[in-house]
Amino acid sequence: MSTNSRSLDLEKLVSLCKRRGFIFQSSEIYGGLASTWDYGPLGAELKRNVKESWWRTMVLGRDDMVGLDSAIMMHPDVWRASGHVDNFTDPLVECTVCHKRWREDQLEGENGAEPVCPDCDGKLGASRMFNLMFKTFMGPVEEEANVVYLRPETAQGIFVNFSNVVTTTRRRPPFGIAQIGKAFRNEITTGNFIYRTREFEMMEIEFFVPPGEDEEWHQRWVDESLRWYTDLGVAQERLRVRAHDSDELAHYSKATSDIEYQFPWGWGEIQGTANRTDFDLKAHTENSHESLSYFDEESSEHIVPYVIEPSFGVDRAIMTFLADAYTEEEAPAASGKMEKRVLLKLHPALAPVKVAVLPLSRNEKLVPLAQEVHDAIRSSGAVGGLVQYDDAQSIGRRYRRQDEIGTPLCVTVDFDSLDDKAVTIRQRDSMAQERVPISGLVDQVRKLLI
Amino acid sequence: MSTNSRSLDLEKLVSLCKRRGFIFQSSEIYGGLASTWDYGPLGAELKRNVKESWWRTMVLGRDDMVGLDSAIMMHPDVWRASGHVDNFTDPLVECTVCHKRWREDQLEGENGAEPVCPDCDGKLGASRMFNLMFKTFMGPVEEEANVVYLRPETAQGIFVNFSNVVTTTRRRPPFGIAQIGKAFRNEITTGNFIYRTREFEMMEIEFFVPPGEDEEWHQRWVDESLRWYTDLGVAQERLRVRAHDSDELAHYSKATSDIEYQFPWGWGEIQGTANRTDFDLKAHTENSHESLSYFDEESSEHIVPYVIEPSFGVDRAIMTFLADAYTEEEAPAASGKMEKRVLLKLHPALAPVKVAVLPLSRNEKLVPLAQEVHDAIRSSGAVGGLVQYDDAQSIGRRYRRQDEIGTPLCVTVDFDSLDDKAVTIRQRDSMAQERVPISGLVDQVRKLLI
């Protein structure tokens, strides 16, 4: 019955996200702000669930990881030491005719000719390196001494706190520090909805290992990262691992492997695991004159660990989960006629609304019982997310609405419920229905949501 | 026995926070960045718990609230319409001698004389209004057309999405939109640890009500906000509500009530509930030419709702919970001698480490059993936070360490455990110990953590 046709195009997803309150264009009433997006009521829950699931897997569920939450604004010397002031650049060219600006390395000339402006075919000016860090001034004077940058990655907040974490937690490599937070890159070109934006959120781990164990840990983290997506239901066949060619590597990296997802527009990076070697800790030691190392009891030496960095985009993860969950299929409507059904097959841990409670109609006896059922599920704590009550429109339209926002379970209260003290649970994907006594409902809901 | 002496001074708290990994100075190895702080492994968990507790109470637990997560960068017209470009300023004066800059309204002249520089007694220059918004440039050209501001409050992200939320959720006032996120204010003076910083996190609600119901809802939200702190254990007698005098009110406010906490340095605002009237929605309607109203079926009119805004500082909440939980008391040590005990009486929902599992010693039989117990508690899901295993140092020192980081429960595995398959649960505040069979441990832990 289910075709799970990959009939998804980006417009469909953007439209669903807006219509259902997942994602809105930022500042839309003012015409929007280029490639900036706001998460609506359902999107905010989805985002919370993605981050919570990651933190539970990567931090709370492991013995070798601790968390951190460092500030977006850091001392500017951090970015000099890390190489970002000098190297975090893209080549920028400006059209001499229409003055639009382009990333030179993304332009291709036809038949080997020099590239021209993609908009107006005008001649392009000379290329210059453009630094992608947003800068601002801290304190009341706009002068060079007061420049601070918005972090383009959360990683450096981890490196500069290495000694503080080692001292306070008594950890020794192999162990990791994880954090989730906003980062900012003043990209020359953006696009593909929430895939490439200037403001975005990251989930990053810096995993410190004894030198020599780095390649083994690198592979292990590629595998574990991949597993996070597949455990949350992403189709294996739409994921692939791609190792960077040596000429693609960032200035700090010995090896990087990307996890890519097959989006409607093609394969796109959603996660990267870099072997940053001891580059960052050594650079910060040199620049700050504070030793960033650990004491190895076996060799009685101070050692600078190697760093494996699994780095996840929150917004790209959301894009992945939404694109992968989007399904169109033919299903029988209430009339028995086959109709197109749109559903989001989101993992229950990610679904914004976990359970919807629906009285068959707005009958004066059904409504109070349905509200009682709703309150019982919500207050039980069985569900770590939204429990929605909905009595508007026909039951068929309400099912379709819940399918489209990915609600795993609908609980329907009908006239029989008044007599048999039982309700019907309908499962999103199979549309299977089962009758459950209200007294055992919370337990059954808990079981079905795992 | 417990004195709960308010012997707390700020230095003690800052020192504990650093020593135990709650809060570090940001970019410390580079000498720090003025008034910027990073949350360490325990602080990151505490912060997560504060935000999660707020979201569960204010969003998931209510029928009249939805969530939102809007971007930090917004269209600059948002800040012109909201009045922030014109009015979000402080009066700034510069010393003509040492060139230090001060907030004029915080200086007081002695005996009614003109104020002088608090640092060098130098003469102060003319006062000018300084806008507190951080600005940066979006896109590759630093010109006025590309200026964007870092939001100084999350509220405007809610206002500009009002229609999108109403349409997608079919809500009508009274209802609220809540969000948690970073905001930035380029304060002239900062201080008191994480209390006043330039980068901070907010938990804000914009609660939309029919005009005329605003004063009633204002009072209700002051009460509900206060209850959030007291439900999480903050002492009632260190909290007070203070209504703003009319000359203190922000440009958008009809009435504002602050919740203040008695910090070591005096009373300080930790939450504010403002009656923003219809100021913001009307201002955005006028500037964007998009109507921000709802259709009232009873009167068949389009109505611009009034807005009640309960606004909480995340960092100030953390400061409050830490300061309020800090306790010194005399308690018997293992030797029977009375000793000073430092503990954080954090509510279990807030404590970063929920349970610590401690083998009495590093004995080869105790360690595997203790690890088994640790894994059983962690994998049970009974605990929504860290479960720590610790076998370093004497049991007395480990208890003291767990007391000092606020761990509600210690589970001790001793030699009797090998025979009786039972362990000892020690409660942080009472130091009461009870013997519990390992088979019933998870249930007992769950019960004690509520």
Interface residues (C-beta under 8 A of the other chain):
Chain A: K18 R19 R20 G21 F24 S26 S27 E28 I29 Y30 G31 G32 L33 A34 T36 W37 D38 Y39 G40 P41 L42 G43 A44 E45 K47 R48 W55 L60 G61 D63 V66 G67 L68 D69 S70 A71 I72 M73 M74 H75 D77 V78 L92 R101 F130 F134 K135 T136 F137 M138 G139 P140 V141 V148 L150 G157 V160 N161 S163 N164 V165 T168 T169 R170 I177 Q179 K182 F184 N186 I188 R198 E199 H284 N287 S288 E290 L292 R378 G385 L386 Y389 A392
Chain B: K18 R19 R20 G21 F24 S26 S27 E28 I29 Y30 G31 G32 L33 A34 T36 W37 D38 Y39 G40 P41 L42 G43 A44 E45 K47 R48 W55 L60 G61 D63 V66 G67 L68 D69 S70 A71 I72 M73 M74 H75 D77 V78 L92 R101 F130 F134 K135 T136 F137 M138 G139 P140 V141 V148 L150 G157 V160 N161 S163 N164 V165 T168 T169 R170 I177 Q179 K182 F184 N186 I188 R198 E199 H284 N287 S288 E290 L292 R378 G385 L386 Y389 A392
